[in-house]
Amino acid sequence: MTPWRRNFYAVWPSLFATSMGLMAVLPVLPLFVQERYGIDDPAELASWVSVVYGIAPLSAALAGPIWGTLGDRRGKKLMAIRANVAIALSTLLMPFAPTPLVLMLMRCVQGVLAGYVAPSMALVSQDAPREKHGIVIGMLQVAMACGAFLGPLLGAEVTHWWGRSSLFFVTSALSFVAAVVLAVFAREARPARKVDEAPFLRDLAAATRILLKNRVFTRLLLLVLLLRIGQNMLEPFVALFVRELGAQAWILAMSSTPELGLERTIAAAFAVLAITQWFMTPLWGHWGDRYGPLRCLYVLALALGALLCGTAAVATVDQYLLLRFGAAMLMAGSMTLAYAAASKRVADERRTFAFSLVQSCMQLGFATGPLLGAQIAVWGGDGGTDYRHAYVAAGATCLVAGVGMVVLRRTSPVGAAP
């Protein structure tokens, strides 16, 4: 078995386990915050949820380039194991947080020390043929999609039987298993220390300067950030929006209590993202290899913007789930295409760092989007919260990102656009 295939079969289950654990908790994090700390005011709840939800990706975005540089210097496998262990330990402590402020600080620490996706994907792609990067990264996305599908379903059942706090222990255990799988089965020749190797901070600054001199790459990072802001603006509030619409009829009929019916409807709203990723992510990877990641990205962004604007007008949970299914088919390609575009435009020895910059942009969008969405929802809520206004803003943001990508592709020299 070639080295990259061996690492693929080690990284795939680790990404699956960690993703499943995180997605058992994240969809119902707003409900945990409300129940754990007794927050009844909708505006206050939206503010706390956006901060608690967004602080982890924000801190991860800031710390990502540091871990990326360390990965290129000390090994990608080591960074992936470290990230999974950090998720396991930090999540284990979260249910004991006495206040939402302490929970926020724990999420911040988790974000600083985590960041498991970039080193894991770099570990596989570093030895894979360049013409296969899109499909390989897409298949690793499928691992995360499978975990994201089972995570919310697992979370609904665990909550029903053992309470919402027990979800954090499940996430911790799964992340620890992922670290063990990488430690036992992944293989990587540790990078040799060069005699003339620059000090870490100087190397970090040099790597940043080299990559950001590529104007197409820099503009692409900014547009990916804008796209992720729009894409993630409402994700923390899906549970609250579904609660306003009510449980889906056939799910409610199959549930023993109305509360379980609502929990399962929320799980379905997140599971639909994973279901579409199973078959759409490899397709987006294939289309990116064939037609170019940037072209596929702007098609994705424009279509996603239209669907998010349409979501603001839904009247029933069935309409919402239908539009969310369409949006999920588009969301499935955003990360794969961004990584594939970066992979084609950087030197092998800087791939982990380049991936970490892409990941930082996506994490920054994941952090700032909910903060913006909460403010828009409160502003348009007339004393409460109205998430429909935020859906319009999210759609408009994606549309602007799509137009920017069209302009970038048309104004870049032939062959320069990723």
BELBEL-V505313 format. One line per field, one symbol per residue. phi: phi as a letter, one per 20 degrees, with the letter a starting at -180 (. if undefined). psi: psi as a letter, one per 20 degrees, with the letter a starting at -180 (. if undefined). burial: b if it has 24 or more other ideal C-beta (glycine too) atoms within 12 Angstrom, else e. A space follows every 50 residues. Layout:
phi->???
psi->???
burial->???
This chain:
phi->.fgffffgfefgffffffffffffegfdggffffffdmedfgffffffff fffeffffffffegffffffffedpffffffgfffffffffgeffeffcf fffffffffgffeenefgfffffeffdfggfdffffffffffgfffffff gfffffffffecnfffffffgfffffffffgffedfcbffgffefeffgg ffffffffffffffffffffgfffgffffffdfdgfdgfffffffnffgf fffedfcgffffgffffffeffffgffgdefffffffffedogffffffg ffffgfffffffdfdcfffffffffffffeggeffgffffffffccfgfd ffffffffffffffffefgffffffffffeelncccffffffffffffff ffffffffffefggneff
psi->pqghgghgighghghgggggghihgghjhhhgggghjlohpgggghgggh gggihghghhhhighghgghghhiphgghgggghhggggghhihijphrh gggghghgggggibmigghghhhgihiqqhijgghghhhhhhghgghhgh ghggggggghhiqhhihhhgggghhggggggghghqpppppppqhkpqqg hhgghggggghihohggghgghhgggghgghjhigijgghghhhhrqqgh ghhiqhqhghggghgghhhhhhggghhghhghghgghghgiphgghghgg gghggghhhhhijqirhggghghhgghhhghhiggghgghgghijqqhij gggghhgghhghhhhhghghgggggggghjilicpoihhhhghgghghgg ggghhggghhiqqpihp.
burial->eeebeebbbbbbbbbbbbbbbbbbbbbbbbbbbbebbebeebbebbbbbb bbbbbbbbbbbbbbbbbbbbbbbbbbbbbbbbbbbbbbbbbbbbbebeeb eebbebbbbbbbbbbbbbbbbbbbbbbbeeebbbbbbbbbbbbbbbbbbb bbbbbbbbbbeeebbbbbbbbbbbbbbbbebbeebbbbeeeeeeeeeeee eebbeebbeebeebebbbbbbbbbbbbbbbbbbbbbbbbbbbbbbebbee beeebeeeeebbbbbbbbbbbbbbbbbbebbbbbbbbbbeebbbbbbbbb bbbbbbbbbbbbebeebeebbebbbbbbbbbbbbbbbbbbbbbbbbeebb bbbbbbbbbbbbbbbbbbbbbbbbbbbbeebeeebbbbbbbbbbbbbbbb bbebbeebbeebeeeebb
